[in-house]
Amino acid sequence: MTDNGTGPDIETDTNTATDTTGILDEALERLHTRGPERQGRLTNHAPMAVEALAARGRPEAVHKWLDLYAPKLEEFPAGVEPVTDADWRAALGDPRRAADWIAYFGRELGAHPWREVLARWWPRLLPGMYGGSTHPVIRVGHAVRTLEAGGETAPRLAELAHGLGYWAARHHPVTGLAPLPGAESAAAALDAVPPLADRTDGGFPARLGRVRALPAWAASVDGPEEARHRLTELVRAATHRYATHGHGDEVMLVHAATAPNAVLRALPALPRALWVPSLHAAWTASAAVTAMYAPDAPVAYDPPGSFTAGEVFERALAHGDEHVIKLTDTALDVGDEQALAAALRAIELGEPLR
């Protein structure tokens, strides 16, 4: 490895590692006393970032990073009233009920296997994956990965409860989208997404409400393996695209790649019958983010050198921004030079964590 001054190379390079130190579980326990949001609208990214650090072979960096991020955390919110099997529909999409939803899923995961709970709730939650700027499904994707890789410890099951609860509280469907002419490849379909006429007014929810039409893509897919293949293609295309389009909004355009990648990570834990609708929801999320934040024109990007995947992740860790870490984590899943270039572009564009 080339010594870039940021630390040792990652032992697993593009592969993920199982954290056997217990540090991730410690960090999750620490985070579960804090709320899923701050200032009533901004997402707590810490659970996702620390899972990425542990998965990429850097658990020893988790608490140091978390100490830097800690000022952004808020106390866990108060509950309103318990969510029950009889009345959960009335509580769906109510952000005031986040604590109630997290408690509900804690009870469910204490009584049933986590894959069973995930399979039952995934089709209920999937239509609303656009709430919370897609962060809830991303948090669930990280939680599923660590459960699959590291065993069913109590903190990891609790993290899934927090992710599902946040998703239920921020559940926000998108309906009535008109189909536009699409393209065969995911990359070409993303290029065909028409940008909003006004990309300066309002945050994510307001802009999402102005998305009226998106190109059709992968609409004829009807088998689970093809759905997985096309979803992998979408993640790759959205990650590559960040290198030339990320300047449109260096933070929000990250989610065009990380949201579908969260869905892709969850597929192995889901019944295969859910893979096709998961692909369609992931496309809508990626395309909608592209419509809301794409720049007027792409800008060519030449990386500042040749780096291994491990070196790129070390640079992301040294930078520290949570979105940079998460996009780099997704870029390592993709694993090619264009994806690493996108991660390096995010490092250049993002505001470092101090």
GIURBEL-V133138 format. One record per residue. N is the residue number from 1. PHI is phi in whole degrees, 0 to 359 (* if undefined). NEAR is the number of other ideal C-beta (glycine too) atoms within 10 Angstrom. D_LAST is the distance of its C-alpha to the last C-alpha in Angstrom with 2 decimals. Layout:
N|PHI|NEAR|D_LAST / N|PHI|NEAR|D_LAST
//
This chain:
1|*|12|26.53 / 2|283|10|25.13 / 3|280|9|22.62 / 4|257|14|19.56 / 5|82|8|17.62 / 6|255|14|15.29 / 7|135|17|17.58 / 8|288|12|20.95 / 9|295|18|22.50 / 10|279|23|22.71 / 11|305|11|26.07 / 12|265|16|27.06 / 13|51|17|25.84 / 14|277|19|26.58 / 15|269|14|28.00 / 16|269|22|26.42 / 17|241|17|26.87 / 18|272|15|27.99 / 19|280|24|25.77 / 20|254|11|28.32 / 21|276|12|26.07 / 22|85|11|25.77 / 23|292|18|21.99 / 24|299|25|21.60 / 25|299|21|24.24 / 26|300|16|22.52 / 27|295|25|19.27 / 28|296|25|21.46 / 29|300|14|23.38 / 30|299|17|20.33 / 31|281|23|19.32 / 32|284|17|22.90 / 33|270|9|22.84 / 34|246|19|20.41 / 35|280|20|21.48 / 36|284|27|21.28 / 37|219|19|19.93 / 38|220|15|18.32 / 39|56|7|19.75 / 40|75|9|22.84 / 41|203|13|21.87 / 42|268|14|18.32 / 43|281|21|18.23 / 44|281|22|16.53 / 45|272|19|15.41 / 46|302|21|14.55 / 47|300|26|18.18 / 48|288|25|18.38 / 49|292|27|15.29 / 50|292|31|16.29 / 51|295|28|19.82 / 52|296|27|18.92 / 53|299|26|17.27 / 54|293|28|20.41 / 55|294|24|22.73 / 56|265|28|21.54 / 57|83|21|22.24 / 58|236|24|18.89 / 59|298|21|19.40 / 60|293|13|18.30 / 61|269|19|14.65 / 62|298|24|14.95 / 63|291|15|14.42 / 64|297|12|11.49 / 65|296|20|9.68 / 66|295|19|11.34 / 67|298|9|10.30 / 68|289|12|6.59 / 69|278|18|8.36 / 70|308|13|11.13 / 71|300|7|10.69 / 72|276|16|11.62 / 73|272|16|14.76 / 74|239|14|18.14 / 75|296|9|21.34 / 76|296|16|23.83 / 77|289|19|26.26 / 78|282|10|29.86 / 79|280|15|32.64 / 80|254|13|35.42 / 81|199|9|38.20 / 82|299|14|38.52 / 83|278|27|38.66 / 84|234|12|41.90 / 85|297|7|43.69 / 86|278|7|46.05 / 87|234|11|43.69 / 88|299|16|40.48 / 89|299|9|41.27 / 90|290|11|41.10 / 91|267|20|37.56 / 92|294|20|36.26 / 93|82|15|33.69 / 94|256|16|33.24 / 95|296|19|29.55 / 96|292|12|30.83 / 97|261|24|32.23 / 98|304|25|29.08 / 99|296|19|29.70 / 100|296|22|33.37 / 101|293|28|32.75 / 102|297|26|30.42 / 103|296|16|33.12 / 104|300|21|35.77 / 105|290|25|34.22 / 106|300|18|33.65 / 107|293|14|37.38 / 108|298|21|38.29 / 109|285|20|36.37 / 110|282|12|37.97 / 111|255|9|41.38 / 112|223|12|41.21 / 113|302|10|39.80 / 114|296|20|36.42 / 115|295|16|37.80 / 116|294|12|40.59 / 117|296|19|38.29 / 118|299|26|36.13 / 119|295|15|39.33 / 120|288|12|40.76 / 121|266|17|37.78 / 122|304|22|36.47 / 123|292|14|39.27 / 124|285|14|38.85 / 125|270|20|35.14 / 126|306|20|35.11 / 127|298|15|36.54 / 128|251|20|33.65 / 129|287|28|30.74 / 130|271|24|29.60 / 131|289|24|28.43 / 132|62|26|24.79 / 133|57|23|24.02 / 134|71|30|25.27 / 135|296|27|22.46 / 136|300|30|25.08 / 137|293|31|26.99 / 138|295|30|23.91 / 139|297|27|23.10 / 140|296|28|26.77 / 141|300|24|26.74 / 142|295|26|24.06 / 143|296|28|26.07 / 144|295|24|29.26 / 145|301|22|27.99 / 146|286|28|26.98 / 147|292|19|30.30 / 148|296|17|32.22 / 149|270|15|30.60 / 150|242|19|30.09 / 151|94|12|32.82 / 152|266|13|33.32 / 153|284|16|31.49 / 154|300|12|31.23 / 155|296|17|27.42 / 156|285|23|27.67 / 157|294|19|30.58 / 158|296|21|28.77 / 159|296|29|25.87 / 160|297|25|28.55 / 161|299|24|29.92 / 162|295|28|26.61 / 163|295|27|26.28 / 164|295|28|29.91 / 165|296|26|29.84 / 166|296|28|26.96 / 167|298|30|28.90 / 168|297|28|32.08 / 169|290|26|30.56 / 170|258|29|29.06 / 171|309|23|32.07 / 172|213|21|32.85 / 173|288|14|35.61 / 174|238|18|36.24 / 175|229|5|39.95 / 176|73|7|42.46 / 177|285|14|40.76 / 178|278|8|43.38 / 179|281|11|43.52 / 180|254|16|43.35 / 181|305|8|44.67 / 182|251|19|42.32 / 183|206|14|42.24 / 184|286|9|42.89 / 185|269|15|39.56 / 186|296|26|36.22 / 187|298|16|34.82 / 188|292|13|37.72 / 189|293|25|37.47 / 190|295|25|33.84 / 191|296|16|35.01 / 192|275|17|37.76 / 193|294|23|35.54 / 194|282|15|36.29 / 195|289|14|33.32 / 196|301|19|33.49 / 197|297|7|35.23 / 198|241|10|32.57 / 199|253|17|29.01 / 200|243|6|27.48 / 201|258|10|28.83 / 202|91|14|27.30 / 203|273|12|24.77 / 204|304|21|25.50 / 205|300|14|28.47 / 206|294|11|30.17 / 207|293|20|29.91 / 208|302|21|31.07 / 209|294|11|34.11 / 210|263|14|35.04 / 211|280|20|35.16 / 212|251|12|38.92 / 213|208|13|39.70 / 214|220|23|38.22 / 215|297|21|39.89 / 216|284|18|41.68 / 217|208|29|40.47 / 218|58|22|41.73 / 219|292|12|43.84 / 220|270|7|46.78 / 221|297|19|45.00 / 222|226|8|46.94 / 223|236|11|46.25 / 224|297|18|43.34 / 225|292|10|43.00 / 226|295|15|43.01 / 227|298|23|40.41 / 228|297|19|38.11 / 229|297|14|38.80 / 230|290|21|38.08 / 231|294|26|34.89 / 232|300|18|33.71 / 233|298|18|34.74 / 234|297|30|32.77 / 235|300|28|29.50 / 236|298|23|30.13 / 237|295|23|31.07 / 238|292|32|28.12 / 239|293|31|25.67 / 240|304|22|27.54 / 241|296|23|27.65 / 242|300|28|23.90 / 243|301|24|24.04 / 244|256|18|26.41 / 245|236|24|25.65 / 246|299|27|21.93 / 247|294|17|21.59 / 248|299|20|23.59 / 249|195|17|20.58 / 250|297|20|17.77 / 251|269|18|16.75 / 252|291|19|20.21 / 253|289|26|22.15 / 254|304|30|20.31 / 255|288|29|22.52 / 256|297|31|25.66 / 257|258|30|25.16 / 258|286|30|23.35 / 259|293|30|25.81 / 260|296|35|28.92 / 261|291|28|27.43 / 262|298|30|26.98 / 263|296|29|30.65 / 264|300|22|31.62 / 265|294|22|30.03 / 266|279|22|32.02 / 267|307|20|35.34 / 268|299|13|36.55 / 269|268|16|36.40 / 270|252|19|38.30 / 271|302|14|42.02 / 272|299|13|42.85 / 273|296|10|44.46 / 274|267|19|41.02 / 275|289|23|39.67 / 276|294|19|41.29 / 277|298|14|40.15 / 278|294|24|36.63 / 279|301|28|36.77 / 280|296|17|37.98 / 281|294|22|35.30 / 282|295|27|32.55 / 283|297|27|34.11 / 284|302|20|34.21 / 285|296|27|30.52 / 286|296|31|29.52 / 287|292|28|32.04 / 288|295|24|31.16 / 289|300|30|27.45 / 290|299|27|28.75 / 291|297|23|31.13 / 292|282|26|28.60 / 293|228|23|25.90 / 294|297|22|27.63 / 295|284|15|27.63 / 296|294|7|30.93 / 297|207|9|31.23 / 298|289|15|29.59 / 299|232|12|28.15 / 300|299|6|29.00 / 301|228|18|26.21 / 302|248|9|26.65 / 303|301|17|24.08 / 304|281|12|22.99 / 305|152|9|25.07 / 306|255|9|26.42 / 307|226|20|24.26 / 308|285|15|25.18 / 309|301|24|23.73 / 310|298|21|22.13 / 311|295|22|20.51 / 312|296|25|19.15 / 313|295|30|17.65 / 314|298|24|16.05 / 315|294|22|14.48 / 316|296|29|13.23 / 317|296|23|11.84 / 318|295|16|10.11 / 319|292|18|8.64 / 320|93|19|7.70 / 321|298|24|8.71 / 322|295|22|11.54 / 323|290|22|14.12 / 324|297|29|13.68 / 325|298|27|14.22 / 326|289|26|17.16 / 327|294|32|18.76 / 328|296|30|18.62 / 329|300|24|20.22 / 330|294|29|22.89 / 331|299|33|23.36 / 332|290|26|24.16 / 333|298|22|26.69 / 334|294|23|28.29 / 335|85|14|28.20 / 336|248|14|29.52 / 337|295|13|28.43 / 338|295|18|28.01 / 339|292|26|25.65 / 340|295|25|23.52 / 341|297|22|23.64 / 342|297|30|22.32 / 343|296|28|19.29 / 344|295|24|18.72 / 345|295|25|19.18 / 346|298|30|16.53 / 347|296|20|14.03 / 348|291|16|15.29 / 349|279|18|15.33 / 350|284|21|12.14 / 351|273|12|9.00 / 352|297|11|6.18 / 353|280|17|3.78 / 354|236|6|0.00
//
